[in-house]
Amino acid sequence: MEKARAGDKEAQEDLFAHLLGRFRYLARRKLSADDADEVAQEAVLTVLNKYQSETFHKGFDQWSYGVLQMTLLRFQSQRSRSRQVGVDSEILDTFSSTSHSDPETILHLKDCLGKLAKSNPLYLRLLNLKSEGYKTKEACKRVNLKPGTYDEYVHRAKIKLATCLEIKKRLL
C-alpha cells in the first residue's frame, strides 16, 4: 500500500487488480454479474482517485470496503428510484411499436410492468432481455439462471403481465 501511495506503478497495478477482483466477488453476492462489475469498477475508480490524499483512521482495507458499500447503496438506490419512476423503456417501446399504440393501453402496460417489478424485479429484467432479442443461453448468463429456471420465470412473468392487462381491460 505504501509503495502504491509513493507512486510505484507496479504496486499500484497489483493493489487495484486485487481490489477489483475482491470488489467484484463481494458485489456479485448482492447483484447480477454485469451490475456487480459496473459497481466494482466505479468503487475502484473512487478509491484510485482518493486514496493518495485520504487519511485512513481505520486502515486502507476498511476504508476501501466502505467505498464499495457506499457505491453499492447508491447503485441500489438509483435502481429502486428508476423502477418507481418508470418502467424499462425497451419493453414499452417494443410494445408501443406494435399494433397496441393506444395511449391508454400503454398507461395500463406501464402500470402492470410496475406491479410486476414490485412483485419480482427479476421478472421485469427477464422480459426486458427477451424483448431485446437475447437467446435463452445468453440471457441465462446475464442473470445467472439455469435455462429451465429462466423459461419458468419468463412464463410466469408473461402470465402475470397478461393477467394484469386483462383485468385492466375489463375495468374499462
C-alpha positions, 0 to 999 in steps of 0.5 A: 500500500505504501509503495502504491501511495509513493507512486510505484506503478507496479504496486499500484497495478497489483493493489487495484487488480486485487481490489477489483477482483475482491470488489467484484466477488463481494458485489456479485453476492448482492447483484447480477454479474454485469451490475456487480462489475459496473459497481466494482469498477466505479468503487475502484475508480473512487478509491484510485482517485482518493486514496493518495490524499485520504487519511485512513483512521481505520486502515486502507482495507476498511476504508476501501470496503466502505467505498464499495458499500457506499457505491453499492447503496447508491447503485441500489438506490438509483435502481429502486428510484428508476423502477418507481419512476418508470418502467424499462423503456425497451419493453414499452417501446417494443410494445408501443411499436406494435399494433397496441399504440393506444395511449391508454393501453400503454398507461395500463402496460406501464402500470402492470410492468410496475406491479410486476417489478414490485412483485419480482424485479427479476421478472421485469429484467427477464422480459426486458432481455427477451424483448431485446432479442437475447437467446435463452443461453445468453440471457441465462448468463446475464442473470445467472439462471439455469435455462429451465429456471429462466423459461419458468420465470419468463412464463410466469412473468408473461402470465402475470403481465397478461393477467394484469392487462386483462383485468385492466381491460375489463375495468374499462 
